[in-house]
Amino acid sequence: MSNKKYNLLKIKKLTKFNDDLNAKLKNPKFKKGFDLALKRWDLAHEIMTAREKAKMTQVEFAKELKTSQSFIARAENGGQNLTIDVLMRMADVLSMKQKKKVKFQIVGSI
């Protein structure tokens, strides 16, 4: 157990994360970047979920796409800028493995 004492008054005055985020979202430039990041995360999650449903490892998926495992990892964590061509190839590989059509959806504008 730590002997450190906390000043509860200071802790109560701390801004809650949601309050801070909502204040920042009033800035149009910040909101645009935030919305883009959310869309990247949504797409990354779709890719990872589809790969897992196809019962493929990142290494297997990368081999089918003729790319590296690190590329797949970046795609699945939202850190890879993906072209339409790459997304279509991913959907084709996953559709064959799952024996059903896989579609990635990108909605809205930024």
N, C-alpha and C positions, 0 to 999 in steps of 0.2 A: 504494500500500500504506500502510495506516495505521501510525503509530508507537505507537499506543495499546497498552498492555500490559494483559493480562487476568489476574486472579487466578483461576487454575484451581481452587483449593480452594473459593473462594466459588461459582464456577459449579457445581461438583459438588454443593454443598450445596443448590442451588436445588431446590425441589419440582417434580417433573414435573407437567405439566398434568393428566394422568389421575389421578395421586394426589390432587391438590388437588380435582379434580372429584368423585372418589369420596368424599372426605371430606365435601364439601358436600352430596352426594346423600343422606347419612345424615340430614340435616335434612328432615323431612317437608314443610315449607312450601317450601323451595328445590326439592325433588324435584317437587312438584306443579307449580310454575311451569316448571321445566325440561321436564317431560313435555308440558305444554301447548305450549311453544315448539317442541318436536320435532314435535308433531302439526300445528302451523301450517306448519312448513317442509315436511313431507311433502305436505300438501294444496297448498301453493304450487307445489311441484315437479310435482305431478300436473297442475295447471292449465297450467303453462308447457309441459310435455311434450306435453299434448294439443293445445295451440294450435300448437306447432311441427309436430306430425304433420299437423295440418290445413293446414299451409303458410300460416298467417295471421300477419301482423305484429300487434304490440300495437295499432296504430292501426286496422287492419281489424277486429280482434276487438272493440275498443271501439265502433266504429261500429255493428257488428251488435247489440251489447248496449245501444246508446244511452247510452253513458257516455264517460268520458275515457280517454285513453291513460295518464294518471298513475294512475288507479284500477286499471287492469290491471297496471301496473308494481308498485304497492303489493300487489296480490293475489298477484303472482308472487314477491314477496320476503318474503311473510309479514307484511307491515305493515298489511294491510287486514282489518278485521273483516267477514267475509262472512256474509250471511244465507242461509238455506236457499233462499229465492226466487232470489237471485242465483246460487247454485251450480246450481240447476235450469236457469236461463236459459243459463248458461255451457255446461252439458252439452248442452242442446238445440241451441245454435248449433254447437258442436263436432261433435255427432253428425251434423248435416246436412252439414257441410263434409267430414267424413271418410267419410260414407256408411256409418257403423257406429255402434252405440250407445256413447256415452261415459258412464262412471259415475265419480263421485268417491266414495271410501270414507272414512268417518270411523269409526274403531273405538276402543272403550274409553271409560273414564271418567277424569275428572281429580279 
